[in-house]
Amino acid sequence: MVWIQKKDFVVATFLSAILFVLFCYLSSGYELIVTFALGIVFAYSIFITLYRRKIERIEPLQILPLYFGVLAWQFIHFSEEFSTGFSTRFPLIYGGEPYTAQFFVVLNMISYSCFALAAIFAFVRRKPVLLIPVLFFTAYGALGNAIAHTTWSLYFGEYFPGLYTAQLYWLLGPLLLRRLTGDWKVTLLLIIPYVVLLPIALIAALV
């Protein structure tokens, strides 16, 4: 049976649009526009791909162990970011205001809770529209972090906060996306444009 129905596609489209606008609104400079907003665009493109391929429902045990394993690594990555000043430097390079420690912690903890709950409802409770948060974490939380931290470090020619733990996402991101699409060819066709375009956007928006 096809998992994602037309009504799910319609609702997911509105949800993606709302998140895109929200990220742009919350961005004090360009920092969330070139990261989270572009991440939701990539997540939506993955959703469209799954919808058009008419995939069958993914069983929870096929995806959740890997998904929650990747999400667990995100806490390690957050620890590196928090302890090395990412919350200050990241917004500053895009003309934004430094985040307070309280805001940075609360934002990330709420986000991780949403990613976990969305996965449970999407795969266990069979609510495919909630794939959007799951795909956003895959698109930016995993693969996007690998691309972004590497891009910043190469551009500035020095360590950028969060670089070390982000490197594992070069492996985890594609593996997770492959588990979602069920096909390596489709996975690579999705990843390649993102790997090319995201660094361009990240560098072009630097102030």
Disulfide bonds with the S-S distance in Angstrom:
none
